[in-house]
């Protein structure tokens, strides 16, 4: 007799483990299936995000930024240091400890919430059964009232630059370099390419980012993207736009990359090359041929606005379905699905999912860009507050960038908040909260903000929407 569950979740990333915990909290008998074996050769929960994504990349970004500050940023405050050195293996080791602690924490939460963990590969069969192939090769079939597919995504490979995880690496390999490569190539000027490129640039690598598109950060507001390109270039990232990689050749310990751009055929030689051209859904051996679950034309599991697939009682969430490939989107979908299974009417506001690029300064936004709104024919008023006019930003020597608030010209409702600058990720969340409650720029302008804070720049930008800014000319 197979074990029977109210909910079986396949994949323990931020989508799956959150869904499993919420389902168990709601009194549903829940199982979680995960196959990933972490660095210590044991099942590690937390998915891409905790193991090889959000968390390890931020650990390296924070360490490398502290190093950069100690070398370049302290002087302006009157602080002198001796020689400042970076022990790269120690930095990477610290990152591994953070990952271990967090993934261990998720395992503890799964246990304390009474979720049954199955270690192995999960596959959806017909009739909402889940076949688990365990690590020892044995197979167990679970019966489920509801199944949540949360198998996530993996890096896209490109034939001109096949990853060998030594000289040519993907984002996972780039988290484990044991020294800063003298010359580093990055294919792809997306979020991951820029974040990882920044880490190694701060540690002394000469970084060239090769991007096929002519436009930098096309998803960002144009004004923000322009500022970001200026700042990152000034930091030393050599960003080559409109450059299409056509081939690569590894010779000894180096790789030569061939690409074409407006000037014709080019080639550059690097000590390491990071391929960061996007991610694709993981669906290999996830669905039996007769499972009934369908995919869309790009290979994502097809779902509706509530993450229901084509089979009643089977849901899919996170990177394996349409929409932003972000941990917080995956987790909120997990909560929504668990609550809907439990009979609640939970829904998600897909219009207000913040996006962040954790470069320095950070780049973050929520809602629509000015160019999107113009294309939709919406008349807008825009307010911009540069951090150069913020006392707090000056005190911190962090005056690059600005806050931009975009509001509907007729109703004054805020439709987008875009920030490039210090603590942009945190500031934009204030915009997201305000927008969730349907704020107008005037509402935001009438609120009292503490002085002196970076948040005052959001206040000023909201005031500027209606021409009332005090500190901005
Ligand atoms: P995943 O996290 O990919 O988890 C899926 C899990 O399912 C994996 O553990 C996998 O082993 C397991 N699995 C797959 N198939 C099966 C199967 N058949 N049986 C059993 N188990 C299976 N997002 C952010 O929001 N903020 C960031 O700062 C950020 N930084 C990132 C940095 C990097 C370098 C990368 C690569 C990604 C980053 N992301 C970030 C994206 C984020 O990691 C993903 O959006 C998020 O992990 C998606 O969650 P998920 O649960 O859908 O899938």
Boltz pocket constraint, residues with backbone or C-beta under 6 A from the ligand:
constraints:
  - pocket:
      binder: B
      contacts: [[A, 10], [A, 11], [A, 12], [A, 13], [A, 14], [A, 15], [A, 16], [A, 33], [A, 34], [A, 35], [A, 36], [A, 44], [A, 46], [A, 47], [A, 48], [A, 49], [A, 50], [A, 52], [A, 53], [A, 54], [A, 55], [A, 57], [A, 120], [A, 121], [A, 122], [A, 123], [A, 150], [A, 151], [A, 152], [A, 153], [A, 171], [A, 192], [A, 282], [A, 284], [A, 285], [A, 286], [A, 317], [A, 318], [A, 319], [A, 320], [A, 324], [A, 325], [A, 326], [A, 327], [A, 328], [A, 329], [A, 330], [A, 356], [A, 358]]
      max_distance: 6.0
